[in-house]
Amino acid sequence: MEFVSKKSLATAIGIAAIGMSSPSAAKDADAGGRYVRPAVGADIFVSDDSDDTEIVRAGFDLDFDNKGDNDRLGVRLEKAWYEPAGQEQHERERVFLQAGQEFGDWQARGRIGTDMHSVIGSVSINDMAALRKEFFIERDIVETQMGLDDTPIYSTFAGAAIDLPVDDHNVFNVLAGYQDFTGDNERYHLRGTYIHVVKPSWGLSAQLRARYFHSTEPGEYDYYSPKNYLQVLPAVQVRRFFGEGWMVQAVGAIGAQRDSSSGWERSHFGQIRMQSPRGDYDWSVNGEITYTDTPSGNSTIGSGYSYVQALFGVTRRF
């Protein structure tokens, strides 16, 4: 995919503008004496690929209480524009109820809503024990021309992951998942990552990432769906903290991928993320840019496919 188009970026910036209210509403006590922190936020997601598919999603959050992703309750409004493979543009309005809560060592986060056609959203539950575990389910529309037609195509993806630490410098992560599509196609996923911490003070690690999936009805519609797909990516990651806790993370990977109808081809992945300090701050911002050539939509390996996405968000707590 090419870099984000100027048209998409201009549209996104225009919709991201948010108003602000007086901070005098902060820290109203609830019945149990626990203060609440209302918050507003906005974020922009833009993506573009080498098949001329452009996606823009602009979101506005209104939280009745927000002390972080794992302690919040509110609503989210989204407007999405899809332009698959350079064809006609589709628009969707999306509304969600979103919440986060901690239960001892467990954390739960959810965003459940609708795009006025079907139920969409995601829910994840994880713990922070040494053998960290996560369970998740997510459902969304398939962002292709057929997927966005009058009879939309959706996918529901459910799975579980676990961290398996060897020692302070080595850890394995394993994920298994099941994905069900509108129609007859089902997909089985298996992913694994080995992480070796090279230099903790730099946040420097070397990683080996592998992913595999199998589709029961390959090529059923116009989204990328070979019978089998395999990718292996050696990666290097750096994660640093600056000032009062600003986080910057960079990942670069070069490996190989193949599917049922092609031989091995080179595969790439790159990502830069930033996050403002966490904690009891009035403002928080986050952003990321990702590049990959992992196929999606109706692309095929070896066709020069590439994909870029960017996300920027800001939240104001009162």
Secondary structure, DSSP 8 states (H G I E B T S, - for coil): --S--HHHHHHHHHHH------GGGTTEE-TTS-EE--EEEEEEEEEEETT--EEEEEEEEEEEEESSTTSEEEEEEEEEEEEGGG---EEEEEEEEEEEEEETTEEEEEEEEE-SSSEEEEEEEEE-SSS-EEEEEEEEE--STTTTSSS--EEEEEEEEEEEEEETTEEEEEEEEEEEESSS-EEEEEEEEEEEEEEGGGTEEEEEEEEEEEESSTTSSSS---SEEEEEEEEEEEEEEETTTEEEEEEEEEEEEEETTS--EEEEEEEEEEE---SS-SEEEEEEEEEE----TT--TTS---EEEEEEEEEEE-
